[in-house]
Amino acid sequence: MAENSVTKASGRLTALDGLRGLAAVVVLFHHALYTNPDFPGAPGGGNAPVGSPMWWISYTPLKLFSAGVESVIVFFVLSGLVVTLPAVRKRGFDWVAYFPRRVVRLMVPVAASVLLAAVWVAAIPQISTQPKDTWLSSSSTPNFSWEYIVKAVDLLGGDGQINNPLWSLRWELVFSLLLPVFAIAAIAVRKWWIAGRLAACAITWLGARAGSAEMEYLPAFFVGAVIAVRMDAVRNVADRINTHWWRHPIWAALTVGSAMLLIGPWLVGPAVSGMTELVAVFKGLVPLAAAGLVVAALGWKPLRAAFESAPLQFAGRISFSLYLVHVPIIIFSTYLFAGQTWYVPLLFAIPLAVLVALGFTWLVEQRSHGWSKSVGAWASRRYASWFGREDSTEQQPSRSRDEVEAGSTSR
């Protein structure tokens, strides 16, 4: 074949950039809808009578456009794949350079987003008139002080009150620091990859059932790591499928099936609120559904072309920044247009969030790439000089293969 079915000649997994961009847009819509107190934050929540607009948005396949929590798991699987891939494929991977590089790559944009969030929070008093149990009330900060900035920057033990999507960056950072463990585990189950994925789903189910965030979220990174280890097999299977006339029905079935599994509990309807065991089972299957979407994006040419389209590639380029900046802007806009119909502030907030994300990408995120490379190279040189190791400073892999930013999401 003239072009590999998974990657372009450049080696970049460009379709995954588009998938990441789409997930970021879904997260944006998710938080935007959260400003309406009737929007269900969890299956069976909110005030969504059958047949109402909120019911159609939440309990039909239209949920795919606002499935923010589920999109976070897609981000986690993507990160597991693209961060693990160079570590398991590149001979002589420079671990000394990797750790400081990755920490700088994550923490510089996080710190900048926290400072920006503080500006939005302090601009208008955030005193909600909605009930205390609504998202807007719980995400508002009526008594802002500088301590909130410190707690938000502390991903591992702090509190992201002023920019609550930072909760998912905690797991991105934990995964990044534990990458050698994830990589070794993924290699260990290389021949038993099906069992490895099923075990990850089982651990996710246990975490959802027992309320353990570590067990609920970290297995998604492992699922992505397994895909990275099995990337050659993914390419080969995709190539074989694409030589048959039935390739489109097969890929369509994988795509639609994975998408529906991703939002499984929502399709049951509001009555699912009393089915705690069923909800936990569906949550356990979300990493598997996310993996299905990733494989379909890589292997199915029409879907890959859609993700490689200019709009989704643009969304992918700003996805990390959009994730980091959008929630404080949405909350600020809600108070700025207080008293207006709930969707009026969103007509201001969503375009503003995109514009701010574009500027944040140029001013902060792109520079953090360069700074992270410099820090990694410095650490590698220092290690070589201290321990007499030959300098093997790692060249930075292409962005889409090195890391997918944690752009995502919602509580």
Secondary structure, DSSP 8 states (H G I E B T S, - for coil): --S-SSS-TT---HHHHHHHHHHHHHHHHHHHHHTSTTS-SSTT-SS--TTSHHHHHHSSGGGGGS-HHHHHHHHHHHHHHHHHHHHHHSTT--HHHHHHHHHHHHHHHHHHHHHHHHHHHHHS-----S-TTSHHHHH--TT--THHHHHHH-TTTS--GGGGGGHHHHHHHHHHHTHHHHHHHHHHTSTTHHHHHHHHHHHHHHHHHHT-HHHHHHHHHHHHHHHHHTHHHHHHHHHHHTTSTTHHHHHHHHHHHHHHHHTHHHHH-GGGGG-HHHHHHHHHHHHHHHHHHHHHHHH-HHHHHHHTSHHHHHHHHHHHHHHHHHHHHHHHHHHHTTTS-TTHHHHHHHHHHHHHHHHHIIIIIHHHHHHHHHHHHHHHHHHHHHHT----------HHHH---------
